[in-house]
Amino acid sequence: VQLQASGGGLVQPGGSLRLSCAASGDISGINRMGWFRQVSGNRRVLVAGITSGGSTNYADSVKGRFTISRDNAKSTMYLQMISLKPEDTAVYYCNRVAPPLPWGQGTLVTVSS
């Protein structure tokens, strides 16, 4: 399975974006998937995770602002982001949490006025 993130862009502080993660195959058998982000020069950090049963967890920095969801029938995962802050600026990736699949191309989110 290959995973491809999309939906990034430039948004003002306080704005919203919805990221999508399209899988090349069935994701229903992947228990835990997640959204990661990477700021230039730093390692990728998990910001939101979701199990096949729909249980979610979030990094403290995004809790209450980001919502992760998945649609197994469409082999797609989403990340709804609201109240965006400049510190949310990063390249966002989707992947299986552990162990990760080969990383796809991320999508850049820039939060700036």
Helices and strands as residue ranges (DSSP letters): E 3-6, E 9-11, E 17-23, E 32-38, E 45-51, E 56-58, E 66-71, G 72-74, E 76-81, G 86-88, E 90-96, E 107-111
